Amino acid sequence: MAVCSGGWVVLKLCEVISKGMNHSSNSKKHIIVVGAGPGGLTAAMLLAARGFKVTLVEKAGRVGGRNAAIERNGYKFDTGPTFLMMKFILDEVFEEAGRKSEDYLKFVKLEPMYRLQFDGVVMEPTTDHAAMLKQLNEKFPGNAEGYWHFLEREQERFRKMYPCLQKDYSSLSSYLSVDLLKAVPHLAFGKSVMDILGGYFKQELLKLSFTFQAKYLGMSAWDCPGAFAILPFVEHAYGVYHTQGGLSEISEAMAKVCREYSVDIRLNSPVKQLILDGRDVRGVELESGEKILGDECVLNADFGYAMNHLVPPGVLKKYTPEKIEEKEFSCSTFMLYLGVDKIYDLPHHTIFFAKDYRKNIEDVFQRKVLSDENSFYVRNASVTDPTLAPPGHSALYVLVPVPNLSAKVDWAKEKKAFRDKLIEAMETRGGMTNLRQHIREEVVLGPDDWQAQNIHLGATFNLAHKLSQMLYFRPRNKFEELGNCYLVGGGTHPGSGLPTIYESGRIAANLICREHNVPFVSKNTQV
């Protein structure tokens, strides 16, 4: 239940009294950040570096959210993201916090970036353009010109669109900005990523080699807006990175910077609800009953979950539970985290495509059923990073796109059979002979498990990235429904994926600084 205006006054008075009315402790604006995922950590780090008092509350026992680590008896796995793209954004937010990312993290640029395993054809995309052309000429002759057109045309699209991803869209005037007007001709209205790639390449498998990145958005390449053809360009232009110890180390590094700036990080502190004064957020009430009050609130929770559970009933108009259900959400993922007592001869990243890839994709996104044959992704990071497992062992991360919980799939019944089928596919199609005999640790997460972690419908990539749910039409970083409330993470602008989530944290921090007339220096790279 919302705290009334009178209750807010009493709570604030109690807070002042509890601090002994020490003027210096009240001289800074107090920002409460809910959720220590990548977006919340970015915002907390930047705001603390710019002089704000920051309290960061996190329901789990460690930072990171879906970017946290899972550890089992010497094996370490990233929970979610495993590809670090657009590393320059991460470098920038560290620099804006007065730090250098390389002082906290050891980066490894992966070359080739990954392996794509089709039925009878293997591709290993790389940022080495000469090596890439050699592969194309060997496996898909006659496509060299299309490859150069792809690089040239998508670079121009990226240059026009990137500034639009850095805007806040808190008002209609920002939506009608000069940058966006310049980008409009490049948005490819009415075309999918598959359509755009068809303008460069003719063979289906080659097009798929440049369109599977739609999985970062939890969408089908046949439905994903054509503007997202910039994703494969970004990989080919800037590369894909790993951080030693796993990408979870990025969140740990951000938390370290936060602590250096005296951020109060409160782990094991789940939030029950926001404290409201009318439609303004004044703080948060924890499940323990403790109330924490502040001047602004940054919300880094799953969007659907937050709207349905953290906002007192009857307050929201635009994002009521009924209207949330009308939104389109991404697919979910079925995950295996396997501690194995050997190291398989696989690259760091491998994507195995189903023979009938389109049918598999349509099963996931349209028919919303489990496929007879699945595409799946394996990260074999131990070939690059020996810190993730005991000597001679490996930590395998396996992901299968599956329908979210809007589908009528009984995961309590299907999970074991799905797991066994996936292990068999890894042994046969993946070449991991006798895998089941070598498993020493295992964690399984399905859509129902994601939902149990407060992820609406188990949709691991949050709101779908169709044009009607993007930019001004996506929940905004300065939340339009509540005052003193800012959104970060995959469910707000600019969208899901680590680089864009970092950008959401930076946008929110910049908005709060402008609100309180706190100067800051932006390190945004001009591309």
SVG drawing of the C-alpha trace seen along z (x, -y; Angstrom):
<svg xmlns="http://www.w3.org/2000/svg" viewBox="-7 -23 52 65">
<polyline fill="none" stroke="black" stroke-width="0.4" points="0.0,0.0 1.3,-3.5 2.5,-5.7 0.3,-8.8 1.6,-12.3 1.4,-12.5 3.2,-9.2 5.9,-10.4 6.5,-13.5 6.7,-11.3 9.1,-8.9 11.4,-11.7 11.4,-13.4 12.4,-10.1 15.2,-9.8 16.5,-13.2 16.3,-12.5 18.1,-9.2 21.0,-11.0 21.3,-13.4 20.3,-16.2 23.9,-16.2 23.9,-18.8 26.9,-17.3 25.1,-13.9 22.2,-15.6 24.2,-17.8 24.2,-15.3 21.1,-14.1 20.4,-10.5 19.8,-8.1 18.4,-4.6 19.2,-2.0 17.0,1.1 18.9,4.1 22.6,4.6 22.4,5.8 24.6,4.2 22.3,1.2 21.9,0.6 25.7,0.9 26.5,-1.5 24.1,-4.1 25.3,-3.7 29.0,-3.9 28.5,-7.1 26.2,-8.8 28.6,-8.1 31.6,-9.3 29.7,-12.6 29.1,-13.2 25.7,-11.7 25.0,-9.5 24.0,-6.1 22.3,-3.1 22.2,0.0 19.8,2.7 20.0,6.2 17.8,9.2 20.5,11.8 23.6,12.5 26.0,11.2 25.9,8.5 25.3,9.0 21.7,10.1 21.6,12.1 25.3,11.0 26.2,12.8 28.3,15.9 27.1,19.4 29.8,21.3 29.8,25.0 32.8,26.8 35.5,25.1 33.4,24.5 32.3,21.0 29.7,20.1 28.2,16.8 24.5,16.8 23.5,14.9 25.6,12.7 28.7,14.3 29.4,12.0 31.0,8.6 30.3,6.4 30.9,2.7 33.6,2.8 34.1,-0.9 30.8,-1.7 32.1,0.2 35.4,-1.6 33.6,-4.9 31.4,-4.4 34.5,-3.4 36.3,-6.5 33.3,-8.7 33.6,-7.2 37.3,-8.3 38.6,-4.7 40.1,-2.6 38.4,0.7 41.7,2.4 42.8,1.7 39.9,3.9 39.5,6.4 41.6,8.6 40.1,8.5 40.7,11.1 39.6,10.3 38.4,13.5 39.6,14.3 37.8,15.9 34.8,14.5 32.8,17.7 32.1,20.8 28.8,21.3 28.0,25.0 25.5,25.8 24.7,29.2 27.9,29.8 29.2,26.1 31.3,24.4 31.9,20.7 34.2,18.8 33.5,15.1 36.4,12.8 37.2,9.1 40.2,9.9 38.6,8.9 41.1,10.7 40.5,14.0 36.8,13.4 36.9,13.0 39.0,16.2 36.3,18.1 33.6,16.6 35.4,17.4 36.0,21.0 32.5,21.7 30.2,19.2 32.0,18.1 30.9,14.8 29.9,13.0 33.0,10.8 31.3,7.8 28.3,8.3 30.5,8.5 32.1,5.1 28.6,3.6 27.5,5.0 30.4,3.4 30.0,0.0 26.2,-0.2 25.8,1.0 28.5,-1.2 26.5,-4.2 23.4,-2.8 25.2,-2.4 26.6,-6.0 23.1,-7.4 21.4,-5.1 23.9,-5.1 23.3,-8.7 19.6,-7.8 20.3,-5.0 22.0,-7.4 19.0,-9.8 16.6,-9.5 13.2,-10.0 11.7,-11.5 9.7,-13.8 8.2,-13.9 10.6,-16.7 13.5,-14.3 11.8,-11.8 11.6,-14.4 15.3,-15.2 17.5,-16.1 19.5,-12.9 16.4,-10.7 15.2,-12.5 18.5,-11.8 18.3,-8.1 14.7,-7.6 15.8,-6.7 18.0,-4.0 15.4,-2.3 14.3,0.0 10.6,-0.2 8.7,2.9 11.9,5.0 13.3,7.7 17.0,8.4 16.7,11.3 15.4,9.0 18.3,6.6 20.9,9.4 19.2,10.7 20.3,7.5 23.9,8.5 24.0,12.3 21.9,14.9 22.6,18.2 20.4,18.9 23.2,20.3 25.4,17.2 22.5,14.9 22.0,16.9 25.7,16.3 24.9,12.6 21.4,12.8 21.7,15.1 22.5,12.0 18.8,11.4 19.1,13.9 20.7,11.2 17.2,9.5 15.3,12.7 13.7,12.4 13.5,14.2 15.7,12.9 12.6,13.0 10.7,10.7 13.5,8.6 13.4,5.0 15.8,4.5 17.6,1.7 19.2,4.3 21.3,5.4 23.8,3.1 24.4,5.9 26.5,8.2 28.3,5.1 29.2,4.1 30.8,7.5 32.7,7.4 33.9,3.8 34.7,3.9 35.1,7.5 33.8,9.8 35.6,9.9 35.8,12.2 36.9,11.1 39.0,13.5 37.0,15.0 33.8,14.6 31.7,11.6 30.4,11.7 33.7,10.1 32.4,6.9 29.7,6.5 32.2,7.4 34.5,4.7 31.7,2.1 30.8,3.0 34.4,2.5 34.4,-1.0 31.0,-1.7 32.6,-0.7 35.6,-3.0 33.1,-5.8 31.3,-4.7 28.2,-3.3 26.2,-1.4 25.6,2.0 23.0,3.9 22.9,7.6 20.2,10.0 17.8,7.1 14.7,7.8 12.4,4.9 8.7,5.4 7.4,2.2 8.1,-1.4 7.1,-4.1 5.0,-6.7 3.8,-10.2 1.0,-10.6 2.7,-9.5 6.3,-10.4 8.7,-7.8 10.1,-8.6 11.9,-5.4 11.6,-1.6 10.2,0.8 12.3,4.0 10.7,7.4 12.2,7.1 10.0,4.1 12.8,1.6 12.1,-1.6 14.9,-3.5 14.1,-7.0 15.8,-9.1 15.5,-11.8 15.5,-9.7 15.0,-6.0 16.7,-4.0 14.8,-0.8 16.9,2.0 14.3,4.8 12.7,6.9 10.2,4.5 7.1,6.7 7.8,8.0 8.4,4.5 5.2,3.1 3.1,6.0 4.8,6.3 6.8,3.3 4.3,0.5 1.3,0.4 -1.9,1.5 -4.1,-1.1 -1.3,-3.6 -0.2,-2.8 -2.3,-3.8 -0.1,-3.0 1.4,0.1 -1.4,1.9 -1.1,5.7 -3.7,6.0 -1.7,3.7 1.5,5.5 -0.1,8.7 -0.8,7.0 2.9,6.3 5.1,8.6 7.9,10.3 11.0,12.1 11.6,15.8 13.0,17.6 16.0,19.8 16.7,23.3 20.2,23.4 22.6,26.1 25.7,25.2 28.0,28.3 31.2,28.9 33.1,31.4 36.2,33.4 37.8,32.8 38.3,30.1 36.6,30.6 38.1,29.5 35.6,26.7 36.1,22.9 35.2,20.4 31.8,19.9 29.9,22.3 26.4,22.0 24.8,25.2 22.0,24.6 19.1,27.0 18.8,28.5 15.5,26.8 16.5,23.6 13.4,21.6 11.0,24.2 12.9,24.3 12.6,20.5 8.9,20.5 8.3,23.2 9.9,20.9 8.3,17.6 5.1,18.3 3.8,21.8 5.3,21.6 6.0,25.3 9.1,27.3 11.0,28.2 11.9,31.7 15.4,30.5 16.8,27.4 19.5,24.9 21.8,24.4 24.8,22.4 27.8,23.8 30.4,21.6 33.5,23.6 35.4,20.7 37.9,23.0 39.9,23.1 40.5,19.4 40.2,19.0 41.7,21.6 40.3,19.8 36.7,21.2 37.4,24.8 39.9,27.1 43.0,28.0 42.1,30.3 38.4,29.6 35.9,27.2 32.9,25.2 30.4,25.6 27.5,23.1 24.7,24.2 21.7,22.1 18.7,23.2 16.1,20.5 12.6,21.8 9.2,20.2 8.4,18.0 5.7,19.0 2.9,17.6 3.3,21.0 1.4,24.1 4.5,26.1 4.5,28.0 8.2,27.6 7.8,29.6 7.0,32.5 9.2,31.7 12.5,30.5 14.3,33.8 13.4,35.1 14.5,31.8 17.8,31.9 18.5,35.5 17.7,34.6 20.1,31.7 22.9,33.8 22.4,36.3 22.6,33.5 25.8,32.2 27.3,35.7 26.2,36.3 26.0,32.9 28.5,31.2 31.1,33.9 31.3,34.1 31.8,37.8 30.5,39.5 29.6,36.1 27.2,37.6 30.0,39.7 32.2,36.7 29.6,34.4 30.7,33.6 28.5,30.6 25.2,29.6 22.7,26.7 19.6,26.5 17.4,23.4 14.2,23.4 11.6,20.7 9.9,21.6 13.1,21.1 13.7,17.7 10.2,16.7 10.9,17.8 13.8,15.3 11.3,12.5 11.6,12.5 8.1,11.9 7.0,14.9 10.6,16.2 11.3,13.9 15.1,13.6 15.5,10.8 12.6,8.8 10.2,6.8 10.5,7.7 12.4,5.3 9.8,4.6 9.6,1.0 6.4,0.3 8.3,1.1 11.5,-0.8 12.8,-4.4 10.0,-6.7 7.6,-3.7 9.7,-1.7 9.4,-2.4 11.5,-5.5 14.6,-5.9 12.9,-8.8 9.8,-6.8 6.7,-8.4 4.3,-7.1 6.1,-8.0 8.0,-11.0 11.6,-10.7 11.8,-7.3 14.3,-6.2 14.5,-2.8 17.6,-0.9 18.0,2.6 16.8,4.6 13.1,3.6 13.8,-0.1 15.5,-2.2 17.8,-1.3 17.1,2.4 18.6,5.7 22.2,6.8 25.2,5.7 26.3,2.6 22.7,1.1 22.1,1.9 25.3,0.0 24.0,-2.8 20.6,-2.8 22.5,-3.2 24.5,-6.1 21.4,-7.8 19.6,-7.5 22.7,-8.9 22.9,-11.8 19.2,-12.6 19.5,-12.7 22.6,-14.9 20.7,-17.4 17.7,-17.3 20.0,-18.4 22.3,-20.7 25.3,-18.4 27.9,-18.9 29.4,-15.8 31.6,-15.1 30.4,-12.7 32.8,-10.3 30.4,-9.1 32.4,-7.8 31.6,-9.4 31.3,-6.6"/>
</svg>
